[in-house]
Amino acid sequence: MRRLLCVAALLVCAAPAIGQEVPEPTRKDFWCGVAFDMAARDVPVDAAAEVLSVTDPYKKGAQTLIERSKPIYLESGYTEEAFEAFRTETETAIAAELASTDPALRPDYSFEDCAALLGL
């Protein structure tokens, strides 16, 4: 009986983790959206028209990818606060991956992988 109670308690503790399983395409949408958002936020709003014509599709695409992934994260058990915290963690991880020369810390997805999601 005691073992059964321990197993039940472990399953209850694991439920939040199980509830946060997110499909790979959604994780890719989110990661790429955050990466593009980080890149686009450094472009000044008063940049030359030629620059904005290149960067605007990525800025808009970033929003589309994040907005497409967010409901799935929320349905998977993330709260608004947890989703925003995860976004911050993802930004930090992406920045570290892009700044690193260590091959073990390469980004999860390539620029080409992400651009393909936007049809660019």
ABEGO torsion letter per residue (X at the ends): XAAAAAAAAAAAAAAAAAAABBBAAAAAAAAAAAAAAAAAAABBAABBAAAAAAAAAAAAAAAAAAAAAAAAAAAAGBBAAAAAAAAAAAAAAAAAAAABABAAABBABBAAAAAAAAGX
